[in-house]
Amino acid sequence: MRDVSARFGVATLVVWTGCSTSTGTFDSPSDPILDAAAEVSTDAMADGEAVGPGDAETEGSATDVYPDMDNDGMDLEAAAGDGTLLERSYVGPEGTRDYLLYEPAGYDGTPRALVVALHGCSQSASHFATASGYNRLADQHGFIVVWPEQSLLANTALCWNWFLPGHQRRDVGEAAVIAAIVGEVGKTHALDPKRIHAVGMSAGAAMAVVLGAVFPDVFASIGSVEGCPFQGTPCVGSASVLPAATLATYVVSAMGARTRPVPLFAIQGSLDINVPPANGDLLVKQWVLAADVVDDNLSNQSISSFPHHVSDDSAHGYSFRRSVYVDGAGKDFIEYLEVKGLGHAWPGASVSLAFSDTQGPSATEGSWHFLEAHPMP
């Protein structure tokens, strides 16, 4: 672990790859149907040729993908705001991943909320931190941010392997690693166990949804920006052909004995050609239908599948529709923003980088205000 007080360079990788190039240690045996769906589910962030090591290499032995050189002028000290950014690695039975840890300005050891922020394909933790400005918001509100980073050896496009069953488990794989990182941070920093949240962009959003389904006892609420339904392949290029009711059963099954409605914040751009808008609609429907079952073990509309209220607004150049769904107690449970004109990008970004858009409602502020309002019951 070291204090990142100098410039932390980021190699900007412009990649396209199919899931067949992924090399997760915990991947399941090949299945023709799953492979066909996964081939287009690597969440194409950009055009270009795949880069990175071959499939013969194994996860866990990667060198630093982003060495300490200023390849693209990205300044992590500036991205960190007034707090402290630490570079760490998690190594455990679940797997191995690097991550950045942000201590907000004024951190004094008292229990704080934690946000796990997950980057998209062809991004790094530092890229996402710089674009989203989440660390600066953490300074204002006093929460801690963890930025897990995907390895080239696990996915040559740097996508989280949200679509593979081997990474949708509690014991091994990427979902388990991310949850273990939360546990490791909890050993060195005071965390409020009722205020641990996950949010992500694209493949990171899809992995945040996986965390909500697999670890509902850890993550109080989740946020998805241009993300995918749980097990809703292919997602990239088109939505799943499976109905929302079927996809909802996957969430219920994954939660197991820990079932509970997990609040969801979601943003979907109308012009997203990588993760088409139908995915956002399907994610929300999946999540509502699953919640309707897990709140009382019955599919009985105890949580309505229709929004409680819908409003239209605009922010910094983009108009958007906000749909709010409520739980059985009448409290806001899902907030869904459909942004007209937004492509595959994090809206309201701090700076213009790949897969970020400075126009539109702020995904950073919007997601945090939602997460903050939804602690663990």
N, C-alpha and C positions, 0 to 999 in steps of 0.2 A: 504494500500500500504506500502511495506517495501523494503528497499534495501537488496538484497540478497547478503550478503558479506560472509556468511558462506556456508558450504556445503549443497546443496539442494538435498536430497536423492530422488532416483527414484526407485519405485518398478517395477522390470522388469516382466511384465505380459506376459506369454506365453499362448495364448488363441486361441480358435476356436469357433465361434458361428455363428448361422444363424441369418438373419435379424429378424426372429420371436422373438428374445430376445430383440430387441430394444424397448425403451420405451420413444420415443420423445413425448413431450406434444402436439406437433402440427402435429402428424402423421394423415394421412387421414384414413377414414373408410376402413375396410378390403376389398380387392379386390382379388379374387382367382388368377387371372393371375399375377397381380403385386406381390402378396405374393410368388407365385412360383418362379418368377424371382428374387425377393429380397432374397429368402432363400439362394441363392448362391452368393449374392452380398455384403456380409459383408466384402469382401476383406480380405481373410485369410492370415494373415501375418505369422502365425506359426502354428505348430501342437500343440495339447494339448486340455484340456477341458475348457469350458467356465468358467469364474470366474465372480463374481460380484453379485449384488443384484437381486432379482426377479423382474418380471414385475409389481408386485403390487406397487412397490415404484414409486414415482413421481419425475420428473425432477425438479431440482432447490433446493433440500434439501440435496445434497450430502455433506459428509464430505470431507476433503482434501484427495484425492486419493494418493498423493505422500507426506506423512508427512516429516517433517524435520529430517530425519535420513539417514545415509549413507548406504542404503541397498545394493548398488552395486558399490560403490566407484566413482560414477559420481560427478564430481566437477564443479558446475555451475560457480564458480568464474573463473576457468580456461577456461570454455567454453565462458565466456563473453569477453575474451581478456582484453583490456585496458579500456573498457568503463564501464558502470553501468547497472546492470540488476535489474529490478524492478518486483515485484510480485503484480498483480492486479486482480480484479474481476469486470466483467461487470454485472449489474443487471438492467434490463429494461423490457419494455412491449414485446420486441421480444423474451426474454429468458434470461438465466443466464449462463455465462461461465467464468472460470478463464483464465488468460493469463499472459505471461511474456512480458515485454517491455524492449528492449535494446536500450540504448542511446550510440552511438558510442563515442569513445575517441575524444575529441575536440568539442563535441556538445556545441554550443554557443547560441542557440535560433534562429538561422537563418533558414529559410525554408529548409527542407530536404526531400528527397525521402523517401517513406515508403514501406517496403516489408512485407507482411503478409505471414508468413511461417507456413504451415499446416502439422502436423505430420500424419503418417499412423496408421493403426490398431495396437493395442498392444504397441504403443509407447506413450510417453508423450512429452510435449513441450520441456522439458529439454533433453530428449533422442535425439530428432531431432536436437536441437541446438548443442549438443555436437558432434553428428555424422557429420552433414553437415558443421560445421565451419562457418556458415553464419555470426555470430557475429564478428568474426575476419575479415572477408571480409568487414563488415560494418565499422570497424575501418579504413580500408584503403581508403574506398570511401565515408565515411561520411553519410551513410544513416541509418535510424532507422528501427529496426526489431520488429515486433509483433509476438508472438508465442501463438495463441489461443490453449486451451487445452480441449479436449473432456472429458465428464463426464461419469463415469461408469453407472450412472443412466440413461443416454441417450442412451448408447450403451455398453453392457457388454464386448465387445471386444475393446472398445475405438476407434471404427471406426466413422468417420463423416458419418452422415446419408444422404449422397449425393443422394441416390437412391430413397428416399421417397419424394413424392410431397409436403408434409408439410414442408420440409426443402429446398425447391426450390422457396421460395417466398420472396418478398421484405418487408413484414410487420411482419411476425413471423417466427420462426424456425431458424435453424443454419446459413443459408446464411444471414438472416437478422441480427442475433446476431453478426456475424463477421463484417458485414458492420457497425453496431452500435459501435463496438469496435474501428473501424477506426475513427468514429466520436468522440468518447470519447478521444482517443489519441490526436486528433486535438484540443481539448480544453485545453490540458496541454502542448503540444509541437507544434512547428512551422512546419507544413507540407506543401509541395508543392502539391497543389491539382491536378496538371497535372502529378505527378509522384508517384502515388499510385498503387502498383502492388500486385499480389498474386501468390504464388508458393507452390507446395506441393508434397508429396510423397504418391503414391498409393491412399488410400481413401482420403488423404489430397489433392492429385493432382486432384482427381475427384471433390472434393469440390471447388478447385480453378477454375475448368472449370465451375461449377455451378455459381460461382461468376461472371465470365466473361459473362455468358449468362443472368443472372438476374440483375446484376449491371454494365452494360457497361458504365454507366455514372460515376461510382466511380473508377473502376479499369482500368488503362490505358492499361495494358497488363498482361498476365498470363503465368505461367509455370507449366507443368505437367511432372512428372517423374513416370513412370509405372502407369499411370492413365487411366481413362475411358471416353468414350464419354458422353456428356450431355444426360441424360435419356437413356443411352445405356446399360440397364441391359440385361443379368446378369453380364457381364464383368468378374467376377471371374470364372475361369475354361473355359470360352469360350466367344467369342464376341457376341454382339447382332445379332439376326437373321434379324433385320430390316436393310434395305439398307441405305447407307449414305445420300441419297437424302431425305429420310423420316426423319432421325434424324436431318438433317439440318433444316427442318421446325420447329422442336421443339425449336431450338436455336432462330430462327427468331421470333417465337411466344413469347418466354420468354422475349426477348428484348423489344417487344412492340414498343412504340413510341420513345424509346431511341436507336433504331437500329444503329449500326455502326460496321465495321470490327474490332474485338478486336485481336491484335497480339498475337500469341501463340508460346511458346517455348516448345518442347516436346522431351522426351527421352523414348525409349522403348528397353528393353533387349530381345535378341533373345531366351534366355533360361528361361524366366519368365514363370513359370507354374501356378502361382496364377492369374496374369493378362496377359494372352497369347498375343503374339505379334500382333495378328489380331486387338486387341483393339487400339493399337497405330495407326495403319493404318486407322482404322475406325474413330478415333478422328480427325485425320488430314483431311480426306476427308469430314467429317461432317463440320469442321470449314471452309474449303475452300468453300464448296458449300453454306454455310450460308452467308459467306462474299460476295459471288458473287451476292446474292439476296439483301442484305442490303445496298450495296454501291450505287445502283441506282434503287432499287425496282424491278429488273428484274433478272431472271435466264438466263443470256445471255453470259456467259464466259467473262464478263468484268474483272473478276479475274479468271485466268486460274486454272483449276483443276489439272494441271500438274506442277511439279516443274520447276522453271526457270533454276536452275543448281543443279547438284549432284556431290559430291566429296567423295572420300574414303580416310580415314586417320587412324591413330592409336595413342593411348596415354596410357602409363603406363600399357601395357599388353593386351589391348583390341583394336581391329580394329573396326571402325564404319563408317557408311555411313551418310553423312549430305545432306539432301535435303532442298532446300530453295525455298519457294514460294513467289511470289511478288504480290503486290496489283495493282490496276488499274493505279497507277502513276509509277509503276516499282520499288517501294521500298520494301525491305524485309518485309514480313508480317508473315510468318511461318518459323521456323527453326526446323527441325525434325532430331534427331539423332537416328539411329538404331544401337545398340551396340551389336556386335557379342560376345557371350559367357557370357553376363551379365544376372544374374538372377533377382529376385525380390528385388532390392536393389538400394540405392542412390550411383551412381558411383563417384569415386574420393573423397570419404569421408575422413574426417580428422582422424578418428580412426575406428577400426573395432568393430562395434557393430551390433546387430541384424538389418537386412535390410539395411546394409551399406556395401560398397565395396571400399576399398582404391585404387583399380585398375580402369583404364579407364579414359575417359574424365571427368573432374570435372563438375558435375551437378551444383554445387554452383557457380563457376566462369562463366560457360556457361550461366546459367539462368540469373545471374545478368547482364552480358554484354548485353544480349538480352533485358532484361527489361529496363535497363538504356537507350538503344537506341530507345525505343518506348514510349515516353511520350504521354499523352492525346493530341489529335490534338487541 
